[in-house]
Amino acid sequence: MSVTKEEREQIKGEFGKHPQDTGSVEIQIATLSARINDLTEHLKKNKKDHGSKKGLYAIISRRKRLLDYLEKKDPETFKNLVEKIGLRR
């Protein structure tokens, strides 16, 4: 249910500003989006897994806060990121 090391490296390569970039807002949002997608698939199969559902809600709220921050800080980057990830914002 977590993002593998290979997936994280791919996300860093796609959304990073430079090769050593690991903690920028864009990478954090993309990683959280990947985790949300994995948990969503898990919860489709395991409807009674309430612990994972609670974790999913926490991850969603963290991503929302980061998206709000990015939208205020850099609207153009926010717009491009939402299009790349495929969010309905």
PyMOL Python script that loads the backbone (N, CA, C, O; Angstrom):
from pymol import cmd

cmd.read_pdbstr("""\
ATOM      1  N   MET A   1       0.812  -1.201   0.000  1.00  0.00           N
ATOM      2  CA  MET A   1       0.000   0.000   0.000  1.00  0.00           C
ATOM      3  C   MET A   1       0.851   1.259   0.000  1.00  0.00           C
ATOM      4  O   MET A   1       0.331   2.362  -0.168  1.00  0.00           O
ATOM      5  N   SER A   2       2.142   1.104   0.185  1.00  0.00           N
ATOM      6  CA  SER A   2       2.982   2.285   0.159  1.00  0.00           C
ATOM      7  C   SER A   2       3.642   2.420  -1.209  1.00  0.00           C
ATOM      8  O   SER A   2       3.609   1.500  -2.027  1.00  0.00           O
ATOM      9  N   VAL A   3       4.230   3.559  -1.434  1.00  0.00           N
ATOM     10  CA  VAL A   3       4.891   3.844  -2.697  1.00  0.00           C
ATOM     11  C   VAL A   3       6.287   3.219  -2.639  1.00  0.00           C
ATOM     12  O   VAL A   3       7.035   3.457  -1.691  1.00  0.00           O
ATOM     13  N   THR A   4       6.635   2.422  -3.648  1.00  0.00           N
ATOM     14  CA  THR A   4       7.936   1.751  -3.655  1.00  0.00           C
ATOM     15  C   THR A   4       9.055   2.739  -3.965  1.00  0.00           C
ATOM     16  O   THR A   4       8.815   3.864  -4.402  1.00  0.00           O
ATOM     17  N   LYS A   5      10.270   2.290  -3.728  1.00  0.00           N
ATOM     18  CA  LYS A   5      11.431   3.144  -3.960  1.00  0.00           C
ATOM     19  C   LYS A   5      11.530   3.534  -5.439  1.00  0.00           C
ATOM     20  O   LYS A   5      11.871   4.672  -5.762  1.00  0.00           O
ATOM     21  N   GLU A   6      11.234   2.594  -6.327  1.00  0.00           N
ATOM     22  CA  GLU A   6      11.299   2.881  -7.759  1.00  0.00           C
ATOM     23  C   GLU A   6      10.262   3.934  -8.154  1.00  0.00           C
ATOM     24  O   GLU A   6      10.545   4.829  -8.951  1.00  0.00           O
ATOM     25  N   GLU A   7       9.064   3.815  -7.589  1.00  0.00           N
ATOM     26  CA  GLU A   7       8.018   4.803  -7.873  1.00  0.00           C
ATOM     27  C   GLU A   7       8.419   6.178  -7.359  1.00  0.00           C
ATOM     28  O   GLU A   7       8.180   7.186  -8.025  1.00  0.00           O
ATOM     29  N   ARG A   8       9.032   6.226  -6.166  1.00  0.00           N
ATOM     30  CA  ARG A   8       9.484   7.509  -5.621  1.00  0.00           C
ATOM     31  C   ARG A   8      10.547   8.137  -6.508  1.00  0.00           C
ATOM     32  O   ARG A   8      10.522   9.343  -6.750  1.00  0.00           O
ATOM     33  N   GLU A   9      11.489   7.320  -6.998  1.00  0.00           N
ATOM     34  CA  GLU A   9      12.535   7.835  -7.885  1.00  0.00           C
ATOM     35  C   GLU A   9      11.933   8.376  -9.182  1.00  0.00           C
ATOM     36  O   GLU A   9      12.371   9.406  -9.696  1.00  0.00           O
ATOM     37  N   GLN A  10      10.939   7.682  -9.699  1.00  0.00           N
ATOM     38  CA  GLN A  10      10.272   8.146 -10.917  1.00  0.00           C
ATOM     39  C   GLN A  10       9.557   9.477 -10.663  1.00  0.00           C
ATOM     40  O   GLN A  10       9.618  10.382 -11.494  1.00  0.00           O
ATOM     41  N   ILE A  11       8.889   9.595  -9.529  1.00  0.00           N
ATOM     42  CA  ILE A  11       8.193  10.836  -9.178  1.00  0.00           C
ATOM     43  C   ILE A  11       9.193  11.971  -9.024  1.00  0.00           C
ATOM     44  O   ILE A  11       8.951  13.080  -9.501  1.00  0.00           O
ATOM     45  N   LYS A  12      10.335  11.700  -8.350  1.00  0.00           N
ATOM     46  CA  LYS A  12      11.362  12.726  -8.189  1.00  0.00           C
ATOM     47  C   LYS A  12      11.895  13.183  -9.537  1.00  0.00           C
ATOM     48  O   LYS A  12      12.131  14.374  -9.741  1.00  0.00           O
ATOM     49  N   GLY A  13      12.087  12.248 -10.458  1.00  0.00           N
ATOM     50  CA  GLY A  13      12.584  12.606 -11.783  1.00  0.00           C
ATOM     51  C   GLY A  13      11.588  13.427 -12.581  1.00  0.00           C
ATOM     52  O   GLY A  13      11.972  14.319 -13.337  1.00  0.00           O
ATOM     53  N   GLU A  14      10.313  13.126 -12.412  1.00  0.00           N
ATOM     54  CA  GLU A  14       9.280  13.809 -13.194  1.00  0.00           C
ATOM     55  C   GLU A  14       8.919  15.182 -12.624  1.00  0.00           C
ATOM     56  O   GLU A  14       8.721  16.136 -13.376  1.00  0.00           O
ATOM     57  N   PHE A  15       8.834  15.280 -11.298  1.00  0.00           N
ATOM     58  CA  PHE A  15       8.351  16.516 -10.681  1.00  0.00           C
ATOM     59  C   PHE A  15       9.434  17.337  -9.987  1.00  0.00           C
ATOM     60  O   PHE A  15       9.170  18.462  -9.563  1.00  0.00           O
ATOM     61  N   GLY A  16      10.636  16.803  -9.861  1.00  0.00           N
ATOM     62  CA  GLY A  16      11.713  17.510  -9.166  1.00  0.00           C
ATOM     63  C   GLY A  16      12.242  18.687  -9.954  1.00  0.00           C
ATOM     64  O   GLY A  16      12.207  18.702 -11.184  1.00  0.00           O
ATOM     65  N   LYS A  17      12.733  19.672  -9.227  1.00  0.00           N
ATOM     66  CA  LYS A  17      13.296  20.855  -9.863  1.00  0.00           C
ATOM     67  C   LYS A  17      14.741  20.610 -10.300  1.00  0.00           C
ATOM     68  O   LYS A  17      15.210  21.205 -11.270  1.00  0.00           O
ATOM     69  N   HIS A  18      15.445  19.730  -9.578  1.00  0.00           N
ATOM     70  CA  HIS A  18      16.808  19.337  -9.903  1.00  0.00           C
ATOM     71  C   HIS A  18      17.017  17.911  -9.403  1.00  0.00           C
ATOM     72  O   HIS A  18      16.187  17.414  -8.643  1.00  0.00           O
ATOM     73  N   PRO A  19      18.101  17.233  -9.804  1.00  0.00           N
ATOM     74  CA  PRO A  19      18.268  15.807  -9.462  1.00  0.00           C
ATOM     75  C   PRO A  19      18.292  15.503  -7.960  1.00  0.00           C
ATOM     76  O   PRO A  19      17.880  14.416  -7.554  1.00  0.00           O
ATOM     77  N   GLN A  20      18.755  16.420  -7.142  1.00  0.00           N
ATOM     78  CA  GLN A  20      18.837  16.172  -5.698  1.00  0.00           C
ATOM     79  C   GLN A  20      17.592  16.612  -4.942  1.00  0.00           C
ATOM     80  O   GLN A  20      17.540  16.502  -3.717  1.00  0.00           O
ATOM     81  N   ASP A  21      16.602  17.101  -5.650  1.00  0.00           N
ATOM     82  CA  ASP A  21      15.370  17.605  -5.036  1.00  0.00           C
ATOM     83  C   ASP A  21      14.541  16.439  -4.497  1.00  0.00           C
ATOM     84  O   ASP A  21      14.130  15.556  -5.250  1.00  0.00           O
ATOM     85  N   THR A  22      14.302  16.448  -3.185  1.00  0.00           N
ATOM     86  CA  THR A  22      13.505  15.370  -2.586  1.00  0.00           C
ATOM     87  C   THR A  22      12.306  15.874  -1.797  1.00  0.00           C
ATOM     88  O   THR A  22      11.398  15.093  -1.513  1.00  0.00           O
ATOM     89  N   GLY A  23      12.273  17.132  -1.441  1.00  0.00           N
ATOM     90  CA  GLY A  23      11.228  17.587  -0.541  1.00  0.00           C
ATOM     91  C   GLY A  23      10.412  18.759  -1.020  1.00  0.00           C
ATOM     92  O   GLY A  23       9.706  19.379  -0.223  1.00  0.00           O
ATOM     93  N   SER A  24      10.483  19.087  -2.303  1.00  0.00           N
ATOM     94  CA  SER A  24       9.701  20.227  -2.781  1.00  0.00           C
ATOM     95  C   SER A  24       8.213  19.889  -2.707  1.00  0.00           C
ATOM     96  O   SER A  24       7.826  18.722  -2.651  1.00  0.00           O
ATOM     97  N   VAL A  25       7.411  20.908  -2.707  1.00  0.00           N
ATOM     98  CA  VAL A  25       5.968  20.738  -2.572  1.00  0.00           C
ATOM     99  C   VAL A  25       5.413  19.878  -3.701  1.00  0.00           C
ATOM    100  O   VAL A  25       4.523  19.056  -3.480  1.00  0.00           O
ATOM    101  N   GLU A  26       5.934  20.064  -4.904  1.00  0.00           N
ATOM    102  CA  GLU A  26       5.440  19.308  -6.044  1.00  0.00           C
ATOM    103  C   GLU A  26       5.667  17.806  -5.863  1.00  0.00           C
ATOM    104  O   GLU A  26       4.783  17.000  -6.152  1.00  0.00           O
ATOM    105  N   ILE A  27       6.847  17.437  -5.386  1.00  0.00           N
ATOM    106  CA  ILE A  27       7.155  16.020  -5.166  1.00  0.00           C
ATOM    107  C   ILE A  27       6.292  15.461  -4.045  1.00  0.00           C
ATOM    108  O   ILE A  27       5.804  14.335  -4.139  1.00  0.00           O
ATOM    109  N   GLN A  28       6.102  16.235  -2.990  1.00  0.00           N
ATOM    110  CA  GLN A  28       5.273  15.770  -1.883  1.00  0.00           C
ATOM    111  C   GLN A  28       3.842  15.515  -2.343  1.00  0.00           C
ATOM    112  O   GLN A  28       3.243  14.506  -1.971  1.00  0.00           O
ATOM    113  N   ILE A  29       3.295  16.414  -3.141  1.00  0.00           N
ATOM    114  CA  ILE A  29       1.922  16.256  -3.624  1.00  0.00           C
ATOM    115  C   ILE A  29       1.821  15.046  -4.547  1.00  0.00           C
ATOM    116  O   ILE A  29       0.864  14.277  -4.453  1.00  0.00           O
ATOM    117  N   ALA A  30       2.791  14.869  -5.432  1.00  0.00           N
ATOM    118  CA  ALA A  30       2.760  13.727  -6.345  1.00  0.00           C
ATOM    119  C   ALA A  30       2.880  12.402  -5.587  1.00  0.00           C
ATOM    120  O   ALA A  30       2.201  11.433  -5.926  1.00  0.00           O
ATOM    121  N   THR A  31       3.733  12.355  -4.571  1.00  0.00           N
ATOM    122  CA  THR A  31       3.884  11.142  -3.773  1.00  0.00           C
ATOM    123  C   THR A  31       2.616  10.840  -2.998  1.00  0.00           C
ATOM    124  O   THR A  31       2.180   9.691  -2.933  1.00  0.00           O
ATOM    125  N   LEU A  32       2.024  11.863  -2.413  1.00  0.00           N
ATOM    126  CA  LEU A  32       0.770  11.660  -1.684  1.00  0.00           C
ATOM    127  C   LEU A  32      -0.335  11.198  -2.628  1.00  0.00           C
ATOM    128  O   LEU A  32      -1.164  10.370  -2.251  1.00  0.00           O
ATOM    129  N   SER A  33      -0.354  11.721  -3.842  1.00  0.00           N
ATOM    130  CA  SER A  33      -1.362  11.306  -4.816  1.00  0.00           C
ATOM    131  C   SER A  33      -1.202   9.833  -5.170  1.00  0.00           C
ATOM    132  O   SER A  33      -2.192   9.116  -5.318  1.00  0.00           O
ATOM    133  N   ALA A  34       0.046   9.379  -5.305  1.00  0.00           N
ATOM    134  CA  ALA A  34       0.288   7.962  -5.592  1.00  0.00           C
ATOM    135  C   ALA A  34      -0.184   7.096  -4.423  1.00  0.00           C
ATOM    136  O   ALA A  34      -0.786   6.042  -4.631  1.00  0.00           O
ATOM    137  N   ARG A  35       0.089   7.540  -3.195  1.00  0.00           N
ATOM    138  CA  ARG A  35      -0.370   6.791  -2.018  1.00  0.00           C
ATOM    139  C   ARG A  35      -1.893   6.764  -1.944  1.00  0.00           C
ATOM    140  O   ARG A  35      -2.483   5.743  -1.590  1.00  0.00           O
ATOM    141  N   ILE A  36      -2.527   7.885  -2.278  1.00  0.00           N
ATOM    142  CA  ILE A  36      -3.993   7.948  -2.262  1.00  0.00           C
ATOM    143  C   ILE A  36      -4.570   6.971  -3.279  1.00  0.00           C
ATOM    144  O   ILE A  36      -5.539   6.272  -2.984  1.00  0.00           O
ATOM    145  N   ASN A  37      -3.985   6.915  -4.471  1.00  0.00           N
ATOM    146  CA  ASN A  37      -4.472   5.990  -5.489  1.00  0.00           C
ATOM    147  C   ASN A  37      -4.326   4.540  -5.040  1.00  0.00           C
ATOM    148  O   ASN A  37      -5.231   3.733  -5.250  1.00  0.00           O
ATOM    149  N   ASP A  38      -3.185   4.202  -4.420  1.00  0.00           N
ATOM    150  CA  ASP A  38      -2.981   2.840  -3.933  1.00  0.00           C
ATOM    151  C   ASP A  38      -3.986   2.485  -2.839  1.00  0.00           C
ATOM    152  O   ASP A  38      -4.569   1.401  -2.853  1.00  0.00           O
ATOM    153  N   LEU A  39      -4.184   3.398  -1.898  1.00  0.00           N
ATOM    154  CA  LEU A  39      -5.129   3.134  -0.807  1.00  0.00           C
ATOM    155  C   LEU A  39      -6.555   3.039  -1.320  1.00  0.00           C
ATOM    156  O   LEU A  39      -7.347   2.246  -0.809  1.00  0.00           O
ATOM    157  N   THR A  40      -6.887   3.827  -2.310  1.00  0.00           N
ATOM    158  CA  THR A  40      -8.234   3.776  -2.872  1.00  0.00           C
ATOM    159  C   THR A  40      -8.497   2.408  -3.484  1.00  0.00           C
ATOM    160  O   THR A  40      -9.568   1.834  -3.290  1.00  0.00           O
ATOM    161  N   GLU A  41      -7.521   1.884  -4.222  1.00  0.00           N
ATOM    162  CA  GLU A  41      -7.666   0.543  -4.807  1.00  0.00           C
ATOM    163  C   GLU A  41      -7.780  -0.510  -3.704  1.00  0.00           C
ATOM    164  O   GLU A  41      -8.580  -1.439  -3.813  1.00  0.00           O
ATOM    165  N   HIS A  42      -6.989  -0.368  -2.653  1.00  0.00           N
ATOM    166  CA  HIS A  42      -7.051  -1.301  -1.531  1.00  0.00           C
ATOM    167  C   HIS A  42      -8.429  -1.281  -0.877  1.00  0.00           C
ATOM    168  O   HIS A  42      -8.981  -2.330  -0.544  1.00  0.00           O
ATOM    169  N   LEU A  43      -8.974  -0.096  -0.698  1.00  0.00           N
ATOM    170  CA  LEU A  43     -10.266   0.019  -0.021  1.00  0.00           C
ATOM    171  C   LEU A  43     -11.425  -0.456  -0.899  1.00  0.00           C
ATOM    172  O   LEU A  43     -12.484  -0.808  -0.380  1.00  0.00           O
ATOM    173  N   LYS A  44     -11.240  -0.469  -2.205  1.00  0.00           N
ATOM    174  CA  LYS A  44     -12.281  -1.033  -3.075  1.00  0.00           C
ATOM    175  C   LYS A  44     -12.417  -2.532  -2.839  1.00  0.00           C
ATOM    176  O   LYS A  44     -13.515  -3.082  -2.922  1.00  0.00           O
ATOM    177  N   LYS A  45     -11.292  -3.193  -2.543  1.00  0.00           N
ATOM    178  CA  LYS A  45     -11.306  -4.625  -2.293  1.00  0.00           C
ATOM    179  C   LYS A  45     -11.649  -4.954  -0.835  1.00  0.00           C
ATOM    180  O   LYS A  45     -12.270  -5.981  -0.560  1.00  0.00           O
ATOM    181  N   ASN A  46     -11.244  -4.086   0.095  1.00  0.00           N
ATOM    182  CA  ASN A  46     -11.397  -4.330   1.529  1.00  0.00           C
ATOM    183  C   ASN A  46     -12.264  -3.239   2.147  1.00  0.00           C
ATOM    184  O   ASN A  46     -11.757  -2.310   2.776  1.00  0.00           O
ATOM    185  N   LYS A  47     -13.547  -3.359   1.964  1.00  0.00           N
ATOM    186  CA  LYS A  47     -14.470  -2.306   2.368  1.00  0.00           C
ATOM    187  C   LYS A  47     -14.518  -2.089   3.881  1.00  0.00           C
ATOM    188  O   LYS A  47     -14.861  -0.996   4.333  1.00  0.00           O
ATOM    189  N   LYS A  48     -14.183  -3.106   4.667  1.00  0.00           N
ATOM    190  CA  LYS A  48     -14.293  -2.986   6.123  1.00  0.00           C
ATOM    191  C   LYS A  48     -12.984  -2.593   6.799  1.00  0.00           C
ATOM    192  O   LYS A  48     -12.884  -2.662   8.024  1.00  0.00           O
ATOM    193  N   ASP A  49     -12.000  -2.189   6.042  1.00  0.00           N
ATOM    194  CA  ASP A  49     -10.712  -1.791   6.596  1.00  0.00           C
ATOM    195  C   ASP A  49     -10.786  -0.322   7.026  1.00  0.00           C
ATOM    196  O   ASP A  49     -10.357   0.575   6.301  1.00  0.00           O
ATOM    197  N   HIS A  50     -11.327  -0.105   8.194  1.00  0.00           N
ATOM    198  CA  HIS A  50     -11.569   1.263   8.660  1.00  0.00           C
ATOM    199  C   HIS A  50     -10.282   1.980   9.062  1.00  0.00           C
ATOM    200  O   HIS A  50     -10.210   3.206   8.977  1.00  0.00           O
ATOM    201  N   GLY A  51      -9.280   1.243   9.494  1.00  0.00           N
ATOM    202  CA  GLY A  51      -8.002   1.864   9.831  1.00  0.00           C
ATOM    203  C   GLY A  51      -7.342   2.491   8.626  1.00  0.00           C
ATOM    204  O   GLY A  51      -6.810   3.599   8.698  1.00  0.00           O
ATOM    205  N   SER A  52      -7.379   1.774   7.514  1.00  0.00           N
ATOM    206  CA  SER A  52      -6.807   2.323   6.281  1.00  0.00           C
ATOM    207  C   SER A  52      -7.631   3.497   5.773  1.00  0.00           C
ATOM    208  O   SER A  52      -7.087   4.438   5.193  1.00  0.00           O
ATOM    209  N   LYS A  53      -8.927   3.446   5.987  1.00  0.00           N
ATOM    210  CA  LYS A  53      -9.792   4.541   5.556  1.00  0.00           C
ATOM    211  C   LYS A  53      -9.451   5.821   6.329  1.00  0.00           C
ATOM    212  O   LYS A  53      -9.422   6.914   5.763  1.00  0.00           O
ATOM    213  N   LYS A  54      -9.195   5.662   7.624  1.00  0.00           N
ATOM    214  CA  LYS A  54      -8.813   6.816   8.439  1.00  0.00           C
ATOM    215  C   LYS A  54      -7.476   7.387   7.960  1.00  0.00           C
ATOM    216  O   LYS A  54      -7.306   8.604   7.888  1.00  0.00           O
ATOM    217  N   GLY A  55      -6.530   6.504   7.634  1.00  0.00           N
ATOM    218  CA  GLY A  55      -5.247   6.946   7.103  1.00  0.00           C
ATOM    219  C   GLY A  55      -5.395   7.652   5.769  1.00  0.00           C
ATOM    220  O   GLY A  55      -4.705   8.634   5.495  1.00  0.00           O
ATOM    221  N   LEU A  56      -6.300   7.145   4.937  1.00  0.00           N
ATOM    222  CA  LEU A  56      -6.562   7.769   3.642  1.00  0.00           C
ATOM    223  C   LEU A  56      -7.067   9.197   3.831  1.00  0.00           C
ATOM    224  O   LEU A  56      -6.623  10.115   3.140  1.00  0.00           O
ATOM    225  N   TYR A  57      -7.983   9.379   4.755  1.00  0.00           N
ATOM    226  CA  TYR A  57      -8.500  10.728   5.003  1.00  0.00           C
ATOM    227  C   TYR A  57      -7.400  11.670   5.483  1.00  0.00           C
ATOM    228  O   TYR A  57      -7.394  12.847   5.122  1.00  0.00           O
ATOM    229  N   ALA A  58      -6.478  11.167   6.287  1.00  0.00           N
ATOM    230  CA  ALA A  58      -5.365  11.995   6.765  1.00  0.00           C
ATOM    231  C   ALA A  58      -4.454  12.396   5.603  1.00  0.00           C
ATOM    232  O   ALA A  58      -4.010  13.542   5.525  1.00  0.00           O
ATOM    233  N   ILE A  59      -4.177  11.457   4.708  1.00  0.00           N
ATOM    234  CA  ILE A  59      -3.318  11.746   3.555  1.00  0.00           C
ATOM    235  C   ILE A  59      -3.997  12.748   2.624  1.00  0.00           C
ATOM    236  O   ILE A  59      -3.347  13.652   2.098  1.00  0.00           O
ATOM    237  N   ILE A  60      -5.295  12.588   2.425  1.00  0.00           N
ATOM    238  CA  ILE A  60      -6.037  13.510   1.567  1.00  0.00           C
ATOM    239  C   ILE A  60      -5.992  14.927   2.136  1.00  0.00           C
ATOM    240  O   ILE A  60      -5.803  15.891   1.393  1.00  0.00           O
ATOM    241  N   SER A  61      -6.165  15.054   3.443  1.00  0.00           N
ATOM    242  CA  SER A  61      -6.153  16.397   4.036  1.00  0.00           C
ATOM    243  C   SER A  61      -4.760  17.015   3.975  1.00  0.00           C
ATOM    244  O   SER A  61      -4.632  18.227   3.802  1.00  0.00           O
ATOM    245  N   ARG A  62      -3.706  16.191   4.114  1.00  0.00           N
ATOM    246  CA  ARG A  62      -2.345  16.718   3.998  1.00  0.00           C
ATOM    247  C   ARG A  62      -2.090  17.219   2.577  1.00  0.00           C
ATOM    248  O   ARG A  62      -1.494  18.279   2.387  1.00  0.00           O
ATOM    249  N   ARG A  63      -2.547  16.448   1.570  1.00  0.00           N
ATOM    250  CA  ARG A  63      -2.382  16.874   0.182  1.00  0.00           C
ATOM    251  C   ARG A  63      -3.162  18.153  -0.091  1.00  0.00           C
ATOM    252  O   ARG A  63      -2.684  19.027  -0.814  1.00  0.00           O
ATOM    253  N   LYS A  64      -4.356  18.270   0.479  1.00  0.00           N
ATOM    254  CA  LYS A  64      -5.161  19.471   0.286  1.00  0.00           C
ATOM    255  C   LYS A  64      -4.457  20.702   0.844  1.00  0.00           C
ATOM    256  O   LYS A  64      -4.452  21.760   0.214  1.00  0.00           O
ATOM    257  N   ARG A  65      -3.859  20.560   2.037  1.00  0.00           N
ATOM    258  CA  ARG A  65      -3.128  21.692   2.620  1.00  0.00           C
ATOM    259  C   ARG A  65      -1.941  22.092   1.745  1.00  0.00           C
ATOM    260  O   ARG A  65      -1.685  23.281   1.552  1.00  0.00           O
ATOM    261  N   LEU A  66      -1.218  21.108   1.217  1.00  0.00           N
ATOM    262  CA  LEU A  66      -0.087  21.412   0.352  1.00  0.00           C
ATOM    263  C   LEU A  66      -0.542  22.062  -0.952  1.00  0.00           C
ATOM    264  O   LEU A  66       0.114  22.974  -1.455  1.00  0.00           O
ATOM    265  N   LEU A  67      -1.668  21.591  -1.499  1.00  0.00           N
ATOM    266  CA  LEU A  67      -2.194  22.195  -2.720  1.00  0.00           C
ATOM    267  C   LEU A  67      -2.631  23.634  -2.481  1.00  0.00           C
ATOM    268  O   LEU A  67      -2.389  24.498  -3.324  1.00  0.00           O
ATOM    269  N   ASP A  68      -3.271  23.906  -1.345  1.00  0.00           N
ATOM    270  CA  ASP A  68      -3.665  25.277  -1.014  1.00  0.00           C
ATOM    271  C   ASP A  68      -2.440  26.181  -0.903  1.00  0.00           C
ATOM    272  O   ASP A  68      -2.447  27.309  -1.395  1.00  0.00           O
ATOM    273  N   TYR A  69      -1.387  25.679  -0.252  1.00  0.00           N
ATOM    274  CA  TYR A  69      -0.153  26.440  -0.111  1.00  0.00           C
ATOM    275  C   TYR A  69       0.458  26.739  -1.477  1.00  0.00           C
ATOM    276  O   TYR A  69       0.853  27.873  -1.752  1.00  0.00           O
ATOM    277  N   LEU A  70       0.535  25.715  -2.333  1.00  0.00           N
ATOM    278  CA  LEU A  70       1.141  25.912  -3.646  1.00  0.00           C
ATOM    279  C   LEU A  70       0.322  26.867  -4.503  1.00  0.00           C
ATOM    280  O   LEU A  70       0.879  27.651  -5.272  1.00  0.00           O
ATOM    281  N   GLU A  71      -1.000  26.803  -4.372  1.00  0.00           N
ATOM    282  CA  GLU A  71      -1.863  27.697  -5.151  1.00  0.00           C
ATOM    283  C   GLU A  71      -1.632  29.151  -4.758  1.00  0.00           C
ATOM    284  O   GLU A  71      -1.649  30.032  -5.618  1.00  0.00           O
ATOM    285  N   LYS A  72      -1.418  29.415  -3.477  1.00  0.00           N
ATOM    286  CA  LYS A  72      -1.139  30.782  -3.030  1.00  0.00           C
ATOM    287  C   LYS A  72       0.260  31.220  -3.431  1.00  0.00           C
ATOM    288  O   LYS A  72       0.462  32.360  -3.848  1.00  0.00           O
ATOM    289  N   LYS A  73       1.239  30.304  -3.305  1.00  0.00           N
ATOM    290  CA  LYS A  73       2.628  30.654  -3.532  1.00  0.00           C
ATOM    291  C   LYS A  73       2.945  30.815  -5.012  1.00  0.00           C
ATOM    292  O   LYS A  73       3.590  31.786  -5.407  1.00  0.00           O
ATOM    293  N   ASP A  74       2.492  29.860  -5.841  1.00  0.00           N
ATOM    294  CA  ASP A  74       2.849  29.872  -7.259  1.00  0.00           C
ATOM    295  C   ASP A  74       1.697  29.289  -8.084  1.00  0.00           C
ATOM    296  O   ASP A  74       1.673  28.088  -8.350  1.00  0.00           O
ATOM    297  N   PRO A  75       0.745  30.135  -8.488  1.00  0.00           N
ATOM    298  CA  PRO A  75      -0.442  29.638  -9.196  1.00  0.00           C
ATOM    299  C   PRO A  75      -0.139  28.910 -10.504  1.00  0.00           C
ATOM    300  O   PRO A  75      -0.839  27.960 -10.853  1.00  0.00           O
ATOM    301  N   GLU A  76       0.883  29.337 -11.225  1.00  0.00           N
ATOM    302  CA  GLU A  76       1.205  28.695 -12.499  1.00  0.00           C
ATOM    303  C   GLU A  76       1.705  27.264 -12.289  1.00  0.00           C
ATOM    304  O   GLU A  76       1.288  26.345 -12.993  1.00  0.00           O
ATOM    305  N   THR A  77       2.598  27.083 -11.320  1.00  0.00           N
ATOM    306  CA  THR A  77       3.086  25.748 -11.000  1.00  0.00           C
ATOM    307  C   THR A  77       1.946  24.870 -10.500  1.00  0.00           C
ATOM    308  O   THR A  77       1.876  23.686 -10.828  1.00  0.00           O
ATOM    309  N   PHE A  78       1.059  25.451  -9.709  1.00  0.00           N
ATOM    310  CA  PHE A  78      -0.110  24.725  -9.208  1.00  0.00           C
ATOM    311  C   PHE A  78      -0.951  24.210 -10.368  1.00  0.00           C
ATOM    312  O   PHE A  78      -1.359  23.049 -10.381  1.00  0.00           O
ATOM    313  N   LYS A  79      -1.206  25.067 -11.329  1.00  0.00           N
ATOM    314  CA  LYS A  79      -2.039  24.699 -12.478  1.00  0.00           C
ATOM    315  C   LYS A  79      -1.393  23.561 -13.277  1.00  0.00           C
ATOM    316  O   LYS A  79      -2.069  22.607 -13.663  1.00  0.00           O
ATOM    317  N   ASN A  80      -0.090  23.666 -13.521  1.00  0.00           N
ATOM    318  CA  ASN A  80       0.615  22.629 -14.271  1.00  0.00           C
ATOM    319  C   ASN A  80       0.632  21.300 -13.518  1.00  0.00           C
ATOM    320  O   ASN A  80       0.470  20.239 -14.120  1.00  0.00           O
ATOM    321  N   LEU A  81       0.827  21.362 -12.208  1.00  0.00           N
ATOM    322  CA  LEU A  81       0.871  20.149 -11.395  1.00  0.00           C
ATOM    323  C   LEU A  81      -0.478  19.445 -11.371  1.00  0.00           C
ATOM    324  O   LEU A  81      -0.541  18.220 -11.476  1.00  0.00           O
ATOM    325  N   VAL A  82      -1.549  20.205 -11.236  1.00  0.00           N
ATOM    326  CA  VAL A  82      -2.888  19.618 -11.211  1.00  0.00           C
ATOM    327  C   VAL A  82      -3.193  18.936 -12.541  1.00  0.00           C
ATOM    328  O   VAL A  82      -3.825  17.880 -12.565  1.00  0.00           O
ATOM    329  N   GLU A  83      -2.751  19.527 -13.640  1.00  0.00           N
ATOM    330  CA  GLU A  83      -2.962  18.916 -14.955  1.00  0.00           C
ATOM    331  C   GLU A  83      -2.151  17.629 -15.104  1.00  0.00           C
ATOM    332  O   GLU A  83      -2.658  16.631 -15.615  1.00  0.00           O
ATOM    333  N   LYS A  84      -0.880  17.653 -14.654  1.00  0.00           N
ATOM    334  CA  LYS A  84      -0.019  16.465 -14.767  1.00  0.00           C
ATOM    335  C   LYS A  84      -0.563  15.302 -13.958  1.00  0.00           C
ATOM    336  O   LYS A  84      -0.607  14.170 -14.439  1.00  0.00           O
ATOM    337  N   ILE A  85      -0.978  15.579 -12.731  1.00  0.00           N
ATOM    338  CA  ILE A  85      -1.448  14.518 -11.838  1.00  0.00           C
ATOM    339  C   ILE A  85      -2.861  14.081 -12.213  1.00  0.00           C
ATOM    340  O   ILE A  85      -3.223  12.919 -12.028  1.00  0.00           O
ATOM    341  N   GLY A  86      -3.649  14.997 -12.732  1.00  0.00           N
ATOM    342  CA  GLY A  86      -5.006  14.656 -13.136  1.00  0.00           C
ATOM    343  C   GLY A  86      -6.034  14.858 -12.037  1.00  0.00           C
ATOM    344  O   GLY A  86      -6.990  14.091 -11.920  1.00  0.00           O
ATOM    345  N   LEU A  87      -5.832  15.890 -11.235  1.00  0.00           N
ATOM    346  CA  LEU A  87      -6.787  16.206 -10.164  1.00  0.00           C
ATOM    347  C   LEU A  87      -7.915  17.067 -10.719  1.00  0.00           C
ATOM    348  O   LEU A  87      -7.746  17.755 -11.726  1.00  0.00           O
ATOM    349  N   ARG A  88      -9.063  17.024 -10.055  1.00  0.00           N
ATOM    350  CA  ARG A  88     -10.219  17.799 -10.519  1.00  0.00           C
ATOM    351  C   ARG A  88     -10.330  19.104  -9.752  1.00  0.00           C
ATOM    352  O   ARG A  88     -11.382  19.391  -9.182  1.00  0.00           O
ATOM    353  N   ARG A  89      -9.286  19.892  -9.724  1.00  0.00           N
ATOM    354  CA  ARG A  89      -9.332  21.133  -8.971  1.00  0.00           C
ATOM    355  C   ARG A  89      -9.423  22.297  -9.875  1.00  0.00           C
ATOM    356  O   ARG A  89      -9.471  23.436  -9.411  1.00  0.00           O
TER     357      ARG A  89
END
""", "prot")
cmd.dss("prot")
cmd.show_as("cartoon", "prot")
cmd.util.cbc("prot")
cmd.orient("prot")
